[in-house]
Amino acid sequence: MAGSVKLKADQVVRRYVGIDVTNALDTVAFGHMWNAFFGWKNLVWDLNKDPANDQVRVDSAHPKMPIKRLVRSHSGTTYADTCIMPEGVDGSNTDPAYTNADVKASDQFMHTFIMRPSADSSSSALNDAGTGSVADLIYLSSHGLHDGVMFGTPGLLAGEWLFELSVAANGGGTFAGPGWVVLSNCGTLDDPTHEDWLKVMSGPTPLRGVVGFRETCPLEGGSVDFSAVFINQLATGATMLNAWKTAVSTKVSSTAWIVLCHEEAKDDTIADWNASKLKAIASGSKVLRFDSTTPATGTQVTATPDPYEAFWSKGGTRITAINIFDPANAIAKGDTATITVKPQAPATTFTAGATIAITVVYIRVDYPQIVDISKMFKVTGQTGANAPTTSRTNAKNANTTEPDTWTLTVTGTPSEVTLTVECLDFSMLKELGVPLRLQVNNGSPPPYVFVRNGSIVVR
């Protein structure tokens, strides 16, 4: 029964917080159920109500950012809760007083707030310094990419993001305060993110675990459905790990779920959490990965390096996971960019006659988007190889015949092969402000998708 794990009056107050940059239905439903089942408080309830509208909470430090109580219905059930919506209510800002500059400022605050979500009741202000109360659990609903980037509608403010995992990790950021994070977004726990999750989960007060998706996450209604199963499982005594596995396997796919957690946190339950009986995370604790391939024992999370180097450059600047979201490094019509491919170690040079295939991927290889490199780019030069031919090779998105791949034949024994292109027209793409990735076969098959350091943003 849910009552058996509900927070008791003599136990430490626990708090959750919901952050949403899409339709907020799932965040409202999640918060409603989490409070009803477990008795936790919403972090934003530490903020004052707006005297002019008691459905709005006042954040004196960020007065324009929407923090609002919403009432939403799904499958005959009505839910109500207050959530933080830095890109406007339902992620589609329609308030002319909440400008793009305001959205940008709110998103930039979220970059650090998510790591330490805090609320100071004395000043009625959210902060990222741990002043006042800190949320024990975060529910974060957004779109997501396989490099850990989380975002709302790209067209709202192209190039601005809710959270940039690699930037946070490589800037020394770590979670400090929250115990678990629930991610309702696509692919942000996929393999290329693990190096960065290791960093941000292992600070002085480590994040115990994060649950999310290896594959596509359902839209808002589907997220309510798996959240209901997740919370019901927790209410009957299941661990965070097993409740998530059951919920996603039941409502989405048996292979979509993934959990990263410290080894001491794999048996975390709500009853133990409420009673302050969770195991302490030891210094140097292993972070374990659980998914459909190792659902019971998990495997230790390790950084997975790229097998060789392949990357974009613009204006002499190499684009990496750290600087990709600098607007100066995005490409648009009229720009020139270079793609560089290097041989796989221990080789330091390519072999004459080797074949290199470079496929341009929009977001991910199975994303249903036509990619036509003959319309998007004009090849203006190459080094270390003959002029390329074009073809379509992405079998996971083979519903069209437009070319998505350049194939080059190596000449001599160069230490790298480059391809220089002029940017022509990106209007065919569904949305701008998101990455084009490189899938490369450099003569050492199978082809490899360079997610972290083989991507460039188009605008």
TISEDO-383292 format. One record per residue (C-alpha): residue number from 1; residue in one letter; x, y, z. Coordinates in steps of 0.5 Angstrom, whole numbers, plus 500, padded with zeros to 3 digits. Each point is the difference from the previous one (the first is absolute). Layout:
N
ATOM    nr   rest     X     Y     Z
ATOM   NUM      a     X     Y     Z
...
This chain:
459
ATOM    nr   rest     X     Y     Z
ATOM     1      m   500   500   500
ATOM     2      a   502   507   499
ATOM     3      g   499   502   507
ATOM     4      s   505   495   502
ATOM     5      v   506   504   497
ATOM     6      k   497   507   501
ATOM     7      l   504   505   504
ATOM     8      k   499   500   507
ATOM     9      a   499   507   504
ATOM    10      d   507   498   504
ATOM    11      q   504   499   494
ATOM    12      v   504   505   496
ATOM    13      v   496   504   495
ATOM    14      r   502   498   493
ATOM    15      r   499   504   494
ATOM    16      y   499   499   493
ATOM    17      v   501   505   494
ATOM    18      g   497   499   493
ATOM    19      i   503   504   494
ATOM    20      d   497   500   493
ATOM    21      v   501   503   493
ATOM    22      t   495   496   496
ATOM    23      n   492   499   502
ATOM    24      a   500   500   507
ATOM    25      l   495   495   501
ATOM    26      d   505   494   502
ATOM    27      t   504   505   505
ATOM    28      v   493   502   503
ATOM    29      a   498   492   501
ATOM    30      f   506   498   502
ATOM    31      g   500   505   506
ATOM    32      h   493   499   502
ATOM    33      m   501   493   500
ATOM    34      w   507   500   504
ATOM    35      n   497   505   505
ATOM    36      a   493   496   501
ATOM    37      f   504   493   501
ATOM    38      f   506   502   504
ATOM    39      g   499   506   503
ATOM    40      w   505   504   498
ATOM    41      k   500   508   499
ATOM    42      n   501   504   493
ATOM    43      l   506   504   501
ATOM    44      v   497   506   497
ATOM    45      w   495   500   506
ATOM    46      d   506   503   503
ATOM    47      l   498   506   496
ATOM    48      n   495   505   501
ATOM    49      k   494   501   497
ATOM    50      d   498   505   495
ATOM    51      p   496   505   503
ATOM    52      a   496   502   494
ATOM    53      n   500   492   498
ATOM    54      d   500   495   505
ATOM    55      q   501   495   494
ATOM    56      v   507   503   499
ATOM    57      r   506   499   505
ATOM    58      v   505   506   500
ATOM    59      d   507   499   499
ATOM    60      s   503   507   502
ATOM    61      a   507   498   497
ATOM    62      h   497   498   493
ATOM    63      p   493   504   500
ATOM    64      k   498   499   493
ATOM    65      m   502   492   500
ATOM    66      p   493   497   500
ATOM    67      i   499   495   506
ATOM    68      k   492   499   500
ATOM    69      r   495   495   503
ATOM    70      l   497   496   494
ATOM    71      v   494   496   500
ATOM    72      r   500   494   494
ATOM    73      s   496   494   498
ATOM    74      h   502   494   497
ATOM    75      s   496   493   499
ATOM    76      g   495   503   505
ATOM    77      t   504   502   506
ATOM    78      t   501   507   502
ATOM    79      y   507   502   502
ATOM    80      a   502   507   503
ATOM    81      d   507   502   502
ATOM    82      t   505   506   500
ATOM    83      c   506   499   495
ATOM    84      i   506   504   497
ATOM    85      m   499   502   493
ATOM    86      p   506   504   498
ATOM    87      e   498   500   493
ATOM    88      g   493   503   501
ATOM    89      v   494   496   502
ATOM    90      d   500   493   496
ATOM    91      g   507   502   497
ATOM    92      s   496   504   495
ATOM    93      n   501   507   502
ATOM    94      t   494   505   498
ATOM    95      d   501   505   505
ATOM    96      p   503   506   497
ATOM    97      a   502   503   506
ATOM    98      y   505   494   501
ATOM    99      t   505   501   495
ATOM   100      n   505   496   496
ATOM   101      a   505   503   505
ATOM   102      d   496   498   506
ATOM   103      v   500   493   497
ATOM   104      k   507   500   499
ATOM   105      a   502   502   507
ATOM   106      s   495   495   503
ATOM   107      d   503   495   496
ATOM   108      q   507   502   502
ATOM   109      f   498   500   508
ATOM   110      m   497   493   499
ATOM   111      h   507   498   498
ATOM   112      t   503   500   507
ATOM   113      f   493   500   503
ATOM   114      i   499   493   498
ATOM   115      m   506   498   503
ATOM   116      r   498   502   507
ATOM   117      p   493   502   500
ATOM   118      s   499   505   506
ATOM   119      a   494   505   503
ATOM   120      d   501   505   505
ATOM   121      s   494   501   504
ATOM   122      s   502   506   503
ATOM   123      s   501   504   494
ATOM   124      s   495   496   495
ATOM   125      a   506   498   496
ATOM   126      l   502   494   496
ATOM   127      n   508   500   500
ATOM   128      d   506   495   498
ATOM   129      a   504   501   506
ATOM   130      g   496   495   505
ATOM   131      t   497   506   504
ATOM   132      g   494   498   503
ATOM   133      s   497   493   498
ATOM   134      v   503   496   495
ATOM   135      a   495   495   496
ATOM   136      d   501   493   501
ATOM   137      l   498   497   493
ATOM   138      i   499   504   493
ATOM   139      y   495   498   495
ATOM   140      l   503   503   493
ATOM   141      s   496   500   494
ATOM   142      s   502   502   493
ATOM   143      h   503   498   494
ATOM   144      g   507   497   500
ATOM   145      l   506   498   496
ATOM   146      h   505   494   500
ATOM   147      d   505   505   503
ATOM   148      g   496   502   506
ATOM   149      v   497   506   498
ATOM   150      m   493   502   502
ATOM   151      f   496   505   497
ATOM   152      g   493   503   498
ATOM   153      t   498   502   493
ATOM   154      p   506   502   496
ATOM   155      g   496   505   496
ATOM   156      l   499   504   506
ATOM   157      l   507   502   501
ATOM   158      a   504   496   496
ATOM   159      g   507   498   503
ATOM   160      e   497   501   507
ATOM   161      w   500   494   505
ATOM   162      l   497   498   506
ATOM   163      f   506   496   502
ATOM   164      e   506   498   497
ATOM   165      l   503   494   503
ATOM   166      s   507   500   497
ATOM   167      v   501   508   502
ATOM   168      a   498   499   507
ATOM   169      a   504   493   501
ATOM   170      n   507   503   497
ATOM   171      g   499   507   503
ATOM   172      g   500   496   507
ATOM   173      g   493   500   502
ATOM   174      t   497   495   504
ATOM   175      f   493   498   503
ATOM   176      a   500   503   507
ATOM   177      g   494   498   504
ATOM   178      p   495   496   496
ATOM   179      g   500   492   501
ATOM   180      w   497   498   493
ATOM   181      v   498   503   494
ATOM   182      v   494   498   495
ATOM   183      l   501   502   493
ATOM   184      s   494   500   495
ATOM   185      n   504   501   494
ATOM   186      c   503   496   494
ATOM   187      g   507   497   500
ATOM   188      t   503   504   506
ATOM   189      l   503   494   503
ATOM   190      d   502   497   494
ATOM   191      d   508   497   500
ATOM   192      p   503   507   497
ATOM   193      t   498   503   507
ATOM   194      h   503   496   505
ATOM   195      e   506   503   500
ATOM   196      d   497   507   502
ATOM   197      w   495   496   505
ATOM   198      l   506   497   504
ATOM   199      k   502   507   501
ATOM   200      v   494   504   502
ATOM   201      m   498   494   504
ATOM   202      s   506   499   505
ATOM   203      g   501   507   503
ATOM   204      p   500   501   508
ATOM   205      t   493   498   501
ATOM   206      p   499   496   494
ATOM   207      l   494   499   496
ATOM   208      r   497   493   502
ATOM   209      g   497   498   493
ATOM   210      v   497   502   494
ATOM   211      v   494   496   496
ATOM   212      g   499   502   493
ATOM   213      f   500   497   493
ATOM   214      r   505   497   495
ATOM   215      e   494   501   494
ATOM   216      t   495   504   499
ATOM   217      c   495   503   506
ATOM   218      p   493   500   499
ATOM   219      l   497   507   499
ATOM   220      e   496   503   506
ATOM   221      g   494   495   500
ATOM   222      g   504   494   500
ATOM   223      s   505   503   505
ATOM   224      v   494   501   505
ATOM   225      d   499   492   499
ATOM   226      f   507   498   501
ATOM   227      s   500   505   506
ATOM   228      a   494   497   503
ATOM   229      v   503   493   500
ATOM   230      f   506   502   503
ATOM   231      i   497   503   506
ATOM   232      n   495   495   501
ATOM   233      q   506   495   500
ATOM   234      l   504   504   505
ATOM   235      a   494   501   504
ATOM   236      t   500   492   501
ATOM   237      g   507   500   502
ATOM   238      a   504   499   493
ATOM   239      t   507   503   500
ATOM   240      m   501   506   495
ATOM   241      l   504   496   496
ATOM   242      n   494   494   499
ATOM   243      a   494   505   500
ATOM   244      w   503   504   494
ATOM   245      k   502   493   496
ATOM   246      t   493   498   501
ATOM   247      a   497   506   499
ATOM   248      v   503   502   493
ATOM   249      s   500   492   498
ATOM   250      t   493   500   501
ATOM   251      k   498   507   497
ATOM   252      v   505   501   495
ATOM   253      s   505   494   498
ATOM   254      s   504   495   503
ATOM   255      t   507   503   498
ATOM   256      a   498   507   501
ATOM   257      w   502   501   507
ATOM   258      i   506   502   503
ATOM   259      v   503   501   507
ATOM   260      l   506   503   502
ATOM   261      c   502   500   508
ATOM   262      h   505   499   505
ATOM   263      e   501   493   502
ATOM   264      e   497   502   507
ATOM   265      a   494   503   497
ATOM   266      k   498   494   496
ATOM   267      d   495   497   506
ATOM   268      d   497   507   502
ATOM   269      t   493   500   501
ATOM   270      i   495   506   502
ATOM   271      a   499   497   507
ATOM   272      d   507   500   502
ATOM   273      w   501   507   497
ATOM   274      n   494   503   504
ATOM   275      a   504   496   506
ATOM   276      s   507   503   499
ATOM   277      k   502   493   499
ATOM   278      l   503   500   493
ATOM   279      k   507   498   500
ATOM   280      a   506   505   500
ATOM   281      i   503   501   493
ATOM   282      a   508   498   501
ATOM   283      s   506   504   498
ATOM   284      g   502   497   493
ATOM   285      s   493   496   499
ATOM   286      k   499   497   494
ATOM   287      v   494   502   495
ATOM   288      l   496   494   497
ATOM   289      r   496   500   494
ATOM   290      f   494   496   500
ATOM   291      d   496   499   494
ATOM   292      s   497   494   496
ATOM   293      t   506   497   498
ATOM   294      t   502   499   508
ATOM   295      p   494   501   504
ATOM   296      a   502   497   506
ATOM   297      t   507   501   501
ATOM   298      g   502   506   496
ATOM   299      t   507   502   497
ATOM   300      q   505   505   503
ATOM   301      v   499   507   496
ATOM   302      t   506   502   496
ATOM   303      a   502   505   495
ATOM   304      t   499   497   493
ATOM   305      p   506   504   496
ATOM   306      d   498   501   492
ATOM   307      p   504   495   496
ATOM   308      y   504   505   496
ATOM   309      e   499   508   499
ATOM   310      a   495   503   495
ATOM   311      f   497   507   501
ATOM   312      w   498   506   497
ATOM   313      s   503   507   500
ATOM   314      k   498   507   498
ATOM   315      g   505   506   499
ATOM   316      g   506   496   503
ATOM   317      t   496   498   506
ATOM   318      r   499   492   502
ATOM   319      i   493   499   502
ATOM   320      t   500   496   506
ATOM   321      a   494   498   506
ATOM   322      i   503   506   504
ATOM   323      n   499   505   494
ATOM   324      i   495   498   496
ATOM   325      f   494   504   503
ATOM   326      d   504   507   499
ATOM   327      p   496   503   495
ATOM   328      a   507   502   496
ATOM   329      n   501   493   499
ATOM   330      a   493   498   496
ATOM   331      i   499   500   493
ATOM   332      a   496   504   495
ATOM   333      k   499   501   493
ATOM   334      g   506   503   497
ATOM   335      d   505   497   505
ATOM   336      t   506   496   499
ATOM   337      a   501   494   504
ATOM   338      t   505   494   500
ATOM   339      i   499   493   502
ATOM   340      t   507   496   502
ATOM   341      v   501   493   501
ATOM   342      k   506   496   503
ATOM   343      p   502   493   500
ATOM   344      q   499   495   506
ATOM   345      a   506   499   504
ATOM   346      p   505   497   500
ATOM   347      a   500   502   493
ATOM   348      t   502   508   499
ATOM   349      t   499   500   493
ATOM   350      f   495   497   495
ATOM   351      t   501   495   495
ATOM   352      a   500   502   493
ATOM   353      g   494   498   496
ATOM   354      a   496   500   507
ATOM   355      t   493   502   500
ATOM   356      i   497   505   504
ATOM   357      a   492   500   501
ATOM   358      i   497   507   503
ATOM   359      t   493   500   502
ATOM   360      v   496   506   502
ATOM   361      v   495   498   505
ATOM   362      y   495   505   503
ATOM   363      i   499   499   508
ATOM   364      r   500   492   499
ATOM   365      v   501   495   495
ATOM   366      d   493   498   501
ATOM   367      y   497   507   500
ATOM   368      p   494   500   494
ATOM   369      q   504   506   497
ATOM   370      i   502   500   492
ATOM   371      v   507   502   500
ATOM   372      d   502   503   493
ATOM   373      i   508   502   500
ATOM   374      s   499   502   493
ATOM   375      k   495   505   502
ATOM   376      m   503   502   507
ATOM   377      f   508   500   498
ATOM   378      k   504   502   494
ATOM   379      v   507   496   500
ATOM   380      t   506   505   499
ATOM   381      g   506   496   501
ATOM   382      q   503   494   504
ATOM   383      t   507   498   502
ATOM   384      g   503   493   500
ATOM   385      a   495   497   496
ATOM   386      n   496   501   493
ATOM   387      a   494   504   499
ATOM   388      p   494   496   503
ATOM   389      t   494   496   497
ATOM   390      t   493   501   504
ATOM   391      s   495   494   501
ATOM   392      r   495   499   506
ATOM   393      t   503   495   505
ATOM   394      n   496   501   506
ATOM   395      a   496   493   500
ATOM   396      k   496   502   507
ATOM   397      n   497   506   496
ATOM   398      a   500   498   493
ATOM   399      n   493   502   498
ATOM   400      t   502   505   495
ATOM   401      t   506   500   494
ATOM   402      e   503   506   502
ATOM   403      p   508   500   501
ATOM   404      d   502   500   507
ATOM   405      t   507   498   499
ATOM   406      w   507   502   497
ATOM   407      t   504   494   498
ATOM   408      l   508   502   500
ATOM   409      t   506   496   497
ATOM   410      v   506   501   504
ATOM   411      t   506   503   496
ATOM   412      g   507   499   502
ATOM   413      t   501   498   508
ATOM   414      p   497   507   503
ATOM   415      s   500   500   508
ATOM   416      e   493   503   499
ATOM   417      v   494   501   494
ATOM   418      t   496   506   500
ATOM   419      l   494   503   496
ATOM   420      t   498   507   499
ATOM   421      v   493   502   499
ATOM   422      e   496   506   499
ATOM   423      c   493   500   503
ATOM   424      l   495   501   496
ATOM   425      d   493   499   502
ATOM   426      f   497   497   507
ATOM   427      s   493   502   499
ATOM   428      m   498   492   499
ATOM   429      l   502   499   507
ATOM   430      k   494   499   505
ATOM   431      e   503   505   505
ATOM   432      l   506   504   500
ATOM   433      g   505   501   506
ATOM   434      v   501   492   501
ATOM   435      p   506   496   498
ATOM   436      l   502   497   494
ATOM   437      r   505   494   502
ATOM   438      l   505   496   496
ATOM   439      q   499   493   499
ATOM   440      v   507   497   497
ATOM   441      n   503   494   497
ATOM   442      n   507   502   500
ATOM   443      g   502   493   497
ATOM   444      s   499   496   507
ATOM   445      p   493   498   499
ATOM   446      p   495   500   503
ATOM   447      p   498   508   499
ATOM   448      y   500   504   507
ATOM   449      v   496   506   502
ATOM   450      f   504   505   503
ATOM   451      v   495   503   505
ATOM   452      r   504   504   505
ATOM   453      n   506   503   495
ATOM   454      g   497   499   493
ATOM   455      s   494   505   500
ATOM   456      i   499   507   498
ATOM   457      v   493   504   501
ATOM   458      v   497   503   494
ATOM   459      r   496   506   500
